[in-house]
Amino acid sequence: MSAKDKDQKLISEKLGDIKTRLDQLEAMLSNGPYAIGAAFTFADCALIPTMFFANLLMPMLGEPSPT
């Protein structure tokens, strides 16, 4: 991701979308110890690679990791 190839306007728009979705996800996860209630499910497993990717991508775009 070369700096000269980045569309800063598009990046800013999409980062806003990502932050909104992460806030929504955090609100949904605040109701219990796991994604869908009291038991660990595949939904929790699906979050692991998503958050791993977000933790790598966000700093590359100049934002802090969402952890």
VMD Tcl script that draws the C-alpha trace (Angstrom):
set ca {
  {0.00 0.00 0.00}
  {2.12 2.79 -1.33}
  {1.32 6.22 0.10}
  {1.10 7.71 -3.40}
  {-1.60 5.19 -4.34}
  {-3.90 5.91 -1.39}
  {-7.16 7.74 -1.91}
  {-7.32 9.59 1.42}
  {-10.93 10.70 0.94}
  {-12.09 7.14 0.31}
  {-9.99 5.83 3.20}
  {-11.51 8.40 5.57}
  {-15.04 7.47 4.47}
  {-14.44 3.75 4.87}
  {-12.69 4.17 8.22}
  {-15.77 6.00 9.43}
  {-17.90 3.05 8.30}
  {-15.56 0.58 10.01}
  {-15.60 2.55 13.26}
  {-19.41 2.66 13.19}
  {-19.60 -1.10 12.67}
  {-17.05 -1.77 15.41}
  {-19.08 0.40 17.79}
  {-22.22 -1.56 16.87}
  {-20.39 -4.84 17.40}
  {-19.13 -3.68 20.79}
  {-22.66 -2.73 21.83}
  {-23.97 -6.15 20.78}
  {-21.18 -7.97 22.63}
  {-21.65 -6.01 25.84}
  {-24.76 -8.02 26.74}
  {-22.98 -11.23 27.58}
  {-19.70 -13.00 27.89}
  {-19.97 -14.35 24.32}
  {-21.28 -13.13 20.97}
  {-24.66 -14.83 21.20}
  {-25.26 -15.16 24.91}
  {-23.89 -17.39 27.63}
  {-22.29 -20.09 25.45}
  {-19.23 -20.01 23.21}
  {-20.40 -20.57 19.59}
  {-19.17 -20.39 16.01}
  {-20.12 -16.70 16.09}
  {-17.28 -16.14 18.55}
  {-14.94 -18.10 16.28}
  {-15.93 -15.92 13.33}
  {-14.96 -12.78 15.24}
  {-11.37 -13.92 15.78}
  {-10.09 -13.54 12.18}
  {-12.15 -10.38 11.70}
  {-10.57 -8.70 14.71}
  {-7.11 -10.04 13.81}
  {-7.45 -8.43 10.37}
  {-8.77 -5.17 11.84}
  {-5.82 -5.02 14.25}
  {-3.43 -5.27 11.30}
  {-5.28 -3.04 8.84}
  {-6.23 -0.07 11.00}
  {-2.64 0.95 11.88}
  {-1.68 0.63 8.20}
  {-4.31 3.30 7.50}
  {-3.17 5.60 10.30}
  {-5.71 4.57 12.95}
  {-5.20 2.80 16.27}
  {-6.04 -0.88 16.61}
  {-9.60 -1.51 17.79}
  {-8.50 -3.59 20.79}
}
mol new
graphics top color blue
foreach p $ca { graphics top sphere $p radius 0.5 }
foreach p [lrange $ca 0 end-1] q [lrange $ca 1 end] { graphics top cylinder $p $q radius 0.2 }
display resetview
